[in-house]
C-alpha cells in the first residue's frame, strides 16, 4: 500500500530530479563554484537519504589514521541546538554538536571533532584554529558541492543499491544516479553474509564504475554490547529479553541481528536523530516493566546512546546497553582500501606520518 502511494508521487520526483540536474549542471559548468583546498579532505557520503553506514565508515577511517595523523571530523550536526562553527571540548554535549559528532568525541579522545553548517566557512576556521591538523573527514557531504573534496567515498546499501532506487519522494535518492561519477571510491555496505564472488562481480557490473573508481564491499559487524554508564560488557543469549530503543534511519540490519541473537524482542522506534525527552523516558521505562523476564535489558545504538546519556540519574538503575557496529571489508580488500586512503594523504607534500 505504501509503495503504491509513493508511486503516485512520481511527478514530484521528476520535478525534484530536474532541480537537482540543473544544480549539478551549474556546478559542472562552474557557474556555481566549488572551493578546492590544498589539504587532504576526505568526504564520506551517499546518494540516498540515510541508512548506508556513513557514521561507522567515518569511525573506520579515524581508526586507520589516528595513530599516524592528527585527524579532524567535520559535520553539519543535524538537530543540534546551536549554530555556527564549534570544536568539541570536555564540556560539550550532544545538544550542542549533534549526535554523530558527540559519538566521535566520546569514542576518540585523540582527534578533533568540529561542526559547522557551512563547510566552506568551517574548513578555513578549522585550519586556522588547528594548523597542526593532517586530514579532515567530511561527514555526509557528498551532495553539498560547495567544497570539492580530494577523495570522495560514496556508500550504497546492498539491499537498496542506488542503481535500483528512485529519487525522492518515490524512492530514497536525494541526488541523481549520475552523480556517482564524482566518487573516487564506491562502497557497497551491509552486504549479506556469505556474499559470493559471482554476486560481487554482478553488482560491480551493474554499478559500471569508471576505470578511475574502485568498488569495495563491506558487511556490518556488531561487537559485544557495553553498559551505557559503566562500559561493562554484556553477553546476549537466546533467553535474553530485549527492549530495543532506536531512532535511526534504517533499523532493519539491527533487527535482523537481534532475530539471530534471541527468540523475541520488543522495540520502541523513534524518528532518525530523535532527541529524547522525559516523556520518552517514561515510555521506555513503562515498556521495559512490561517485559516478563528476569533476564531483560534495554538495548540501543551508539547514535541514540549519546542522546540518552543525559538521563544517567533516571536510568542508572536500569540495564541499558549499547550495541556498537563496525564495517568489515569482504574479499580481503580492507588493506587495499586502507592503502588507497593513506596514499591519498601522502600525496600532499609534508603529510607523511611520524
C-alpha positions in Angstrom: 0.0 0.0 0.0 2.8 2.4 1.0 4.8 1.6 -2.2 1.7 2.2 -4.4 1.2 5.6 -2.7 4.8 6.5 -3.3 4.5 5.8 -7.0 1.6 8.4 -7.1 4.2 10.9 -6.2 6.2 10.2 -9.3 5.6 13.7 -10.9 7.2 15.3 -7.8 10.2 13.0 -8.3 10.5 14.3 -11.8 10.4 17.9 -10.6 12.9 17.2 -7.9 15.2 15.5 -10.3 15.0 18.4 -12.7 16.1 20.8 -10.0 19.0 18.5 -8.9 20.1 18.1 -12.5 20.1 21.9 -13.1 22.0 22.5 -9.9 24.7 19.9 -10.8 24.9 21.3 -14.3 25.6 24.8 -12.9 28.4 23.3 -10.7 29.8 21.3 -13.6 29.9 24.4 -15.8 31.5 26.3 -12.9 28.7 28.8 -12.8 28.3 27.7 -9.2 31.8 27.5 -7.7 33.3 24.6 -5.7 36.2 25.5 -3.5 39.4 23.5 -3.6 41.8 23.3 -0.6 45.5 22.3 -0.9 44.9 20.0 2.0 43.8 16.3 2.4 40.0 16.3 2.7 38.0 13.1 2.6 34.3 13.1 2.1 32.0 10.3 3.2 28.6 10.4 1.7 25.9 8.7 -0.3 23.1 9.3 -2.8 20.3 8.2 -0.6 18.7 9.8 2.5 20.3 7.6 5.1 21.0 4.2 6.4 24.1 3.3 4.4 26.5 3.3 7.3 28.2 6.7 7.0 28.9 7.1 10.7 30.7 3.7 11.1 32.7 4.5 7.9 33.9 7.8 9.4 34.9 5.8 12.5 36.7 3.2 10.4 38.7 6.0 8.7 39.5 7.5 12.1 40.8 4.2 13.4 43.1 3.6 10.5 44.5 7.1 10.5 44.6 8.4 14.1 47.8 6.7 15.1 49.8 8.4 12.4 47.9 11.6 11.6 46.1 14.3 13.5 42.5 13.7 12.3 39.5 16.0 12.3 35.9 15.2 11.6 33.6 18.0 10.3 29.8 17.6 10.4 26.8 19.7 9.8 25.3 18.4 13.0 21.7 17.8 12.3 19.2 18.9 15.0 21.7 20.5 17.4 20.6 23.4 19.5 23.4 25.7 18.5 24.6 27.3 15.2 27.9 28.2 13.7 31.3 26.7 13.9 32.5 24.9 17.0 35.1 22.4 18.1 34.1 19.9 20.8 35.8 20.1 24.2 35.4 18.3 27.6 32.2 20.2 28.4 30.5 19.6 25.0 27.1 17.9 24.9 25.1 16.2 22.1 22.6 19.0 22.1 25.4 21.5 21.2 27.1 19.5 18.4 24.7 16.8 17.4 24.6 13.0 18.0 27.1 11.7 15.4 29.8 14.3 16.3 29.3 13.6 20.0 29.7 9.9 19.3 33.0 10.6 17.6 34.1 12.9 20.5 33.3 10.2 23.1 34.9 7.3 21.3 38.1 9.0 20.1 39.8 11.4 22.5 42.8 12.0 20.3 41.0 13.6 17.3 39.4 17.0 16.6 35.6 17.0 16.3 34.2 20.1 14.6 30.8 21.1 13.4 29.6 23.9 11.1 26.6 24.2 8.8 28.6 25.8 6.0 31.6 23.7 5.3 33.1 26.3 3.0 33.2 28.6 6.0 34.0 26.0 8.6 37.1 24.5 6.9 39.2 27.7 6.9 38.2 28.3 10.5 39.2 24.8 11.4 42.6 25.1 9.6 43.2 28.4 11.3 42.5 27.1 14.8 44.3 23.8 14.3 47.2 24.3 11.8 48.8 21.1 13.1 46.0 19.0 11.7 46.8 16.5 9.0 43.4 15.4 7.4 39.8 16.4 7.5 37.0 13.9 7.2 33.7 15.4 6.0 30.7 13.5 7.3 27.7 13.3 4.9 28.9 16.0 2.5 28.8 14.4 -1.0 25.7 16.2 -2.1 27.0 19.6 -0.8 29.2 20.7 -3.6 30.5 24.0 -2.3 33.7 22.1 -1.3 35.5 19.8 -3.7 36.9 17.0 -1.6 40.1 15.4 -2.8 38.8 11.9 -2.0 35.0 11.1 -2.3 33.9 7.9 -0.7 30.3 7.1 -1.6 28.3 4.3 0.1 25.4 2.4 -1.3 23.4 -0.3 0.7 23.5 -3.8 -0.7 19.7 -4.3 -0.2 18.9 -0.9 -1.8 21.6 -0.1 -4.4 21.4 3.4 -5.9 21.1 1.7 -9.3 17.7 0.3 -8.4 16.4 3.3 -6.4 14.3 6.3 -7.4 14.5 10.0 -6.5 12.6 11.4 -3.6 9.7 11.2 -2.8 9.1 8.0 -4.7 12.4 6.4 -3.6 15.2 7.3 -1.3 17.6 9.1 -3.6 18.4 12.7 -2.8 20.8 13.0 -5.7 20.7 11.8 -9.3 22.4 8.5 -10.1 24.9 10.1 -12.5 26.5 12.0 -9.5 28.3 8.8 -8.7 30.8 9.7 -11.4 32.3 12.2 -8.9 33.1 9.4 -6.5 36.7 8.0 -6.2 35.6 5.0 -4.1 32.3 3.3 -4.0 31.5 1.0 -1.1 28.6 -1.5 -1.2 27.7 -1.7 2.5 25.6 -4.0 4.7 26.2 -7.0 2.4 24.6 -10.3 3.3 26.7 -12.9 5.0 28.5 -15.2 2.6 28.3 -12.9 -0.4 29.8 -14.9 -3.3 32.4 -13.7 -5.8 29.9 -14.1 -8.6 27.4 -11.9 -6.8 30.1 -9.4 -6.2 31.1 -9.3 -9.9 27.4 -9.0 -10.9 27.0 -5.9 -8.7 30.2 -4.4 -9.9 28.9 -4.8 -13.5 25.6 -3.2 -12.5 27.4 -0.2 -10.9 29.6 0.1 -14.1 32.2 2.1 -12.4 34.8 4.0 -14.4 38.4 3.0 -14.6 39.4 5.6 -12.1 36.9 4.3 -9.4 37.3 1.4 -7.1 34.4 -0.6 -5.7 34.6 -2.3 -2.3 32.1 -4.5 -0.3 31.6 -4.4 3.4 29.4 -6.2 6.0 28.3 -4.8 9.3 29.9 -6.4 12.4 28.2 -6.0 15.7 30.5 -6.0 18.7 29.6 -7.1 22.3 27.2 -4.6 23.9 28.5 -2.4 26.7 26.7 -0.7 29.5 25.7 2.9 28.8 27.2 4.2 32.0 29.7 1.7 33.3 31.0 0.3 30.0 30.7 -3.2 31.4 30.3 -5.8 28.6 27.2 -8.0 28.2 26.7 -11.4 26.7 23.4 -11.7 24.9 22.0 -15.2 24.9 18.9 -16.8 23.3 17.0 -16.3 26.6 17.8 -12.6 26.9 14.7 -10.5 26.6 15.5 -7.2 24.8 13.7 -3.9 24.5 15.3 -2.2 21.5 15.2 1.6 21.7 16.4 3.3 18.5 16.0 6.4 16.4 18.0 5.6 13.2 17.1 5.8 9.5 17.3 2.1 8.8 16.9 -0.3 11.8 16.4 -3.4 9.6 20.0 -4.8 9.9 19.8 -4.2 13.7 16.5 -6.1 13.8 18.0 -8.9 11.7 20.9 -9.4 14.1 18.6 -9.4 17.1 16.5 -12.0 15.5 19.6 -14.1 15.4 20.6 -13.3 18.9 17.3 -14.1 20.7 13.9 -15.6 20.2 12.0 -12.4 20.6 12.4 -8.7 21.4 10.3 -5.6 21.8 11.0 -2.3 20.0 10.4 1.4 20.5 11.1 3.1 17.2 11.7 6.8 17.0 12.5 9.2 14.1 16.1 9.5 12.9 18.1 11.9 15.1 15.3 11.9 17.7 16.1 14.0 20.8 14.7 12.1 23.8 12.7 13.9 26.4 11.2 12.9 29.8 8.0 11.6 28.2 10.1 9.3 26.0 12.0 8.2 29.1 8.7 7.3 30.9 7.6 5.3 27.8 10.8 3.4 27.8 10.5 2.6 31.5 6.9 1.5 31.2 7.6 -0.7 28.2 10.6 -2.3 30.0 8.5 -3.0 33.0 6.0 -4.9 30.8 8.7 -7.4 29.8 8.1 -10.5 31.8 11.6 -11.9 32.4 14.4 -11.8 35.0 16.9 -11.7 32.1 16.0 -8.5 30.3 17.9 -5.5 29.0 17.3 -2.2 27.2 19.4 -2.1 24.0 20.2 1.0 22.0 22.5 2.2 19.2 25.6 4.3 19.7 23.9 7.2 18.0 21.0 7.0 20.4 23.2 6.4 23.4 24.7 9.9 23.2 21.2 11.3 23.4 20.2 9.1 26.3 23.3 9.6 28.5 22.0 12.8 29.9 19.4 10.7 31.7 22.0 9.0 33.9 20.2 9.8 37.1 16.9 8.4 35.8 18.4 5.3 34.1 21.3 4.4 36.4 19.3 1.5 37.9 18.2 0.1 34.5 20.3 -2.3 32.4 20.8 0.0 29.4 23.3 -1.4 26.9 24.8 0.0 23.7 25.4 -2.1 20.6 28.5 -0.9 18.6 28.9 -1.6 14.9 31.8 -1.5 12.5 32.4 -2.0 8.8 34.3 -5.2 7.9 35.7 -5.4 4.3 34.9 -8.5 2.3 37.2 -10.5 0.0 40.3 -9.4 2.0 40.2 -6.0 0.4 40.5 -4.0 3.7 44.2 -3.5 3.3 43.8 -2.3 -0.2 41.2 0.3 0.9 43.4 1.5 3.8 46.4 2.0 1.5 44.3 3.9 -1.0 43.2 6.3 1.7 46.7 6.7 3.2 48.3 7.2 -0.3 45.8 10.0 -0.9 47.0 11.8 2.3 50.6 11.1 1.4 50.1 12.8 -2.0 50.0 16.1 -0.2 53.6 17.4 0.5 54.5 17.3 4.1 51.7 14.9 5.2 54.0 11.9 6.0 53.3 10.1 9.2 55.9 10.2 12.0 
